Amino acid sequence: MSDNDPLATEESAAASPVRTDRSSVDWWHEVKSIGFLILAVLAFHSFVAKPFYIPSESMMPVLLKGDRLVVSKFPYGWSYVSPSFHPLPFLKGRIFGRLPDRGDIVIVSPHNRREDYIKRVIGLPGDIIEVRGGQVILNGVAVPQKAIKPILIPIDGNAPCSPTQFPGARTTGADGRDYCQLPVRQETLPNGKSYLTIDMGPSALDWYGPVRVPRNHVFLMGDNRDNSADSRAPLEENGLGGPVPWEAIGGRAEFITFSLDGDSSWNPMTWVHGFRSGRAGNSLRPESVAPPK
């Protein structure tokens, strides 16, 4: 067969692999795709739900430092704090706004700081709030508290049972493990929402008010009553400085996804043992009981 045979040339061309030119990649399309993905994630975080990390012990015993949880962004509508990273200055009003219920655990952004706190809603607009000797007085009526069996919290890196915060609370359990034994009270709000609080004894935060909650404001407190920078604490002490505007509420805490004990190191072999058992999936909605009479 001749080298100039057209049939041979066609067969050779058909057998040759097709070569693609790498320079034909549409980089602008790829960049746009990544950008849209980032925007979608930010939109979800801003308007639907976002993860949240518990950095302190102010909401013990229901929440421990090291807990990771999901915060839903839509139950109360949206405000200037809804977008991720809080890029906006204070703006009055909410879109599709609704006030929280008493007993809800919410995230709140103090107007003088670009960070989130997590507290429980105690008072609503028009309520008169007072704290006397650690007892919450709501509209002139003491919120019922019932002392129950002390709770044992395992001591770890994220729950060290500091003697300055919990003096005399460290104990050894029957299993030989170290625990923080804390006195707890079951508190029940007028709407029947019930939850546990910790009160270690007399403290500066045991006395407050009375104050009336203004329109479109809420009064927030931590469950760890002696160690919570909440509405009782002034702004200069990193507190909330009284009732906070509802625009500062960023969402409602729903459930714990997982919890870390703080004892893990850079070694990946320690990561599995760093998960606290029995906390994943725990609901953060307060228990409903018969409203107090």
N, C-alpha and C positions, 0 to 999 in steps of 0.2 A: 504494500500500500504506500502511496506517495505521501511525502511530508506535507504536500499541498492539498491532500484530499479533504474537501470540505466536510465530509461525513465524520472523519476522524477528529477534525477540529471541534465539531459540535459535540461529539461524545466526550472529548476531553474537558470541554467547558462544563458539561453537565455533571461530570464526576468531581469537579473541583469544588471544595467547600466555599460557602458564601462567607465573605469577610465583612465584619461590621466595623464601622469607623467610630472609635470611642469618642472622638471629638464631637459626635452628633448628639451627645447627652444634653438634654434641656435642663441646664442647671437652674435657670430661673423658675421653672416648673417645680423642681425639687425644693428650692427655697420657699416657694409659696406653700407647698404642701406641709412643710415643717412649721411654717408660720401659722397656718390654719389649725394645725394640731395643737400648738401652744395656746392659741386663742380659745380653742374648744376646752382645753383643760382649765384655763383661767376662768372661762365663763361658768363651767361646772362648779369650780371652787367658790365663785362669787355668788351664784344664784341658786345652787341646788344643795351642795353639801361639801364639807372639807374635813380633813383630818385635824386633830388637835392633840397637843401633848401637854400633860399635866406637869408643870415645872415646880410646884410647891405643895405644901401639906395643908393648905387652907381649907380644902374640902374633905378632909378625913372625917369620918371613916368611909364614906361612900366612894371617894376617889383618892387614890394614892399617887404620890409622886412617881413618875415612870409609866403611868397609864396612858395608852393611846386610845382615842375615841373618835366617834363621828359626830359632827355638829351639822344639823340641817339648817339651811339658810333661809328657807321660805316660810316657816310657820307664822312669823310676825310681819311678813312683807320685807321690803328692802329699803335701805337707807344709805347714807354716805359711807358707812363702815362696811357695807356688804362686799364691795370689790376687794379682791385679794391685795394684801400689802397696804391697805388703807391709804390710797394716794390722794384722797380728796379732803379738803377742809370741812369744817362743820357745816352741814346743810340741814335746815329745818324740814321736818316732815318725813313721811314714809310712803312708799308706793304699795298699795294694797295692805296698809298697816293694820295690825291687830295687837292689842296688849297681851303680854304673857299672862299665864295663869299663876296664881300663888303656888309656890312649890316647884315651879319649873327651874331647872338648872340652865343658865344662859351664859354666853360669853359676852363681855362688855368691854368697850374700849374707852378708857378715861380720856377726856378731851385734852388733857395736857401731856399725854404720852401716846406714842405709836406702838402700843402693845395690847394684847388681849388678856383680860382677867376672866375667871370663871367663878360664878357665885350663884346663890339661890334667891329667887324672887320671894320676898316676904310681904312687902307692902305695895299697894296700887294707888293710883291717883285718888286723892281725897282722904286716904287713911291717915290716922294719927298714930305715929310709931314712937314707942318709948321702950327702953331697956332698963330694968331695975334689978340689980344684983344678978344679972345673967338671965333674967326672965323677960321674954318679949311680951310687951303690952300692946295689943292691937285694938285701936278704937276704944280704949278704956278697959278692955277685957284681957286677962292674962291668957296667952296661948298655952294650952295644956302641955305639960311635960311629964313624962313617966320614966323614972329611973329603971333601967333593965340591967341584965347581967353584963359585967364588963366584957369588952371585946378584946381578943388576942390577935395582934397583927405581927406576923413574922418579921424579925429584924433583918434588914439587908442594907445594901448600899443606898437605896432610895428611900428607905424607912429606917433610919438609924436610931430612932427613939432617943433623941437628944435630951440629956438631963436638964438643959435649960428650958426646953419647951414642955417636956413630960417628966418632971422630977419624980423619982421613985417608981416609975412605970415599968422598968426593965425587970423581967422575970424569966424563969426557966420552966418550960412546959414538961409534961409527963414524958414527951418524946425526946427530951434532952436538948431541944432547940431553944434558942433565945427568942423571947416575944416581948412586945410592947403591950402591956395590959392597961387599957384605957377605959375610964368611966364614960358610959354613954347614956343619953336620954332620948326617948322617942317623943318627938314634937309633932303635934297635929294642928294644922291650920284650919280656919273656919270652913274651907271648902272640902275638908276631909282628907287633904293630902298629908301624908305622914312620912317621916324620914328620921334618921339618927343624927344626933349632934354629940360633940365632945366638949365637955366643960371641966377643966382641970382645977377650978377654984377661982377665987377673987382675982380680977384683972382690971386694967384701966378701961377695957372695952365693955365691961359689965354694966356700965351706966351711960345712958345716952337719951337725949331728947327731953320732953316730947317735941316732935316736929310733924308738920302736916306735909304729906307727899303732894307736890304740885301737879297740876294737870299735865298729862302726857309724860309723867315721870314714874319711876319705880324705885323701891327701896330694896337693896340687895345685901345679903349677909352670907358669910362662909359657914359651913357646918362645923368647922374647927373653931369654935367661938372665941377662944382666947388668942388665936393666932391667925387672924384674917384681916387683911387690909381691904375692908369693904366700905359700905355706906356710913358706918359709924366712925371711920378713921378719916382724919383731915388729909387734904391733898398733899401737904408738905411732909406727911408721913407715908406717902405712897398709897394712901387710901383713895376712896371714891369721893370723899368730901360731901356726903349726904346723898339724897335721892338723885338718880341720874336720869337724863332725858332718854325717852324711848328710842330716839335716833341712835344712841350709843350701843343698843343691843344688836349684836351681830348674828345671833342664831341660838338654837336650842340644842343642848347635849342630848344625844339619843342612846348610844350604847358604847361599851368598851370593845375595841377590836383586839387588842392584846396589851400586855403589861410587862415591863422590864424591871428587874430587881436592882440594876445599877452595879452589879458585881462583875459584869463581863469586861474583858480586856481587849486589846488589839488582836489577840489570838482567836481565830474563827472557831477553834475547838470549844471555847467557853460560851459561844453565843447561844447554843441550844439550851444550855443550863441557865441562861439568863432570863428565860421566860417564866413569869409567875403563873402557876397553875390556878385554874378555877376562876379566872377573871374575864377571859374572852367571852364576849356575847352578853355580859351582864347589862341589863337595861338600866338607864339612868332616869327613867320617869318615876316620880314618887309614887309610893303605894297609896291606894285609895281605901280609906276606912270610913266608917260612919262619922259624919261631921259631929264635933263636940257640941253638947247642948249647953 
